[in-house]
Amino acid sequence: MALEKKLGPATRDSYGKALAELGKTHSNIVVLDGDLSKSTKTDSFAKAFPERFFNVGIAEANMAGMAAGLASSGKIPFISSFACFIMCKAYDQLRMAVAFPELNVKVVASHGGISVGEDGASQQSIEDFALALTLPNFVVVVPADDVSARALVPQMADHPGPAYMRTGRPKAPIIYPEGSKVTLGKGNLLREGKDLTIFAVGLLVFEALAAADELHKKGIEAAVCDLHTIKPIDRDLIKEQAQKTGAAVTCEEHQIYGGLGSVVARVISEEAPVPMEFVAIRDTYAESGDPNQLMDRYGLTAPNIVMACQRVLKRKKKS
């Protein structure tokens, strides 16, 4: 029986809902937005707590600096904009005003990846994982669906330091049943397998599960892991799976350089070297188009994952 694709809310909607709920119990949370609150979904918090919401305007670098000041004063600032705007335009401020002093600023950026669709390359963030990962002391989180996003937002708030979360524009396939355990810093093994392991984040978690279903029909059993926290990465889970299955494929809606694949490859090379393949955007920007067509065009769908798994299994046999 094929895996059924049931769509839930976009993870940006889940973030907005979780943030508004947090506002009820955390009086020291303040929210800043770069004039995109209806898109980032911080407008729910703004309606509930207008005295703790600040529309900074199209000034992402200034927003990061303001958040640093608020964090220095004991607040827990959440700052939001599109991923490409906040990570590219405010990188220097995030580097020197937030990461260097290890301030308690939470960056939650929507419209990550190319699934943004028709907005085109200027608003499709394919570099945000890499930029956030290179900031010392930053936690980096990419939830796959509604349940995991709503579970991870409050954990980010409780984490005593800077953090980055990417959320998405399209509705996300449901991965986790309500009440599932999703813990910051701990990946989730979603499917057991003996032949190889697929590590994925975001929208590609569902594609990885769909690929595993197709591989099963071919007599190949693939384990699937959701590595929703890319930093700190779950080294124990990666090592355990690499040793158990002897091959790995990483899947991400991100540039192939500097993202999930790079982090997992480093862990595997240090802990349990096995053949690897990478499903990611191959050193290019995308274009304006239908989100599903773009994901297919740039190789981010289940059939592409199946082909990557078949390639890595050939190398596994030769090793």
PyMOL commands that set and color helices and strands:
alter all, ss='L'
color gray80, all
select helices_A, chain A and resi 11-25+37-40+43-48+50-52+60-72+83-89+91-99+114-116+121-123+128-133+146-158+204-217+235-245+260-271+291-297+302-318
alter helices_A, ss='H'
color red, helices_A
select strands_A, chain A and resi 29-33+53-55+76-82+106-110+139-141+163-166+188-191+196-200+222-226+229-231+248-255+276-281
alter strands_A, ss='S'
color yellow, strands_A
deselect
rebuild
show_as cartoon
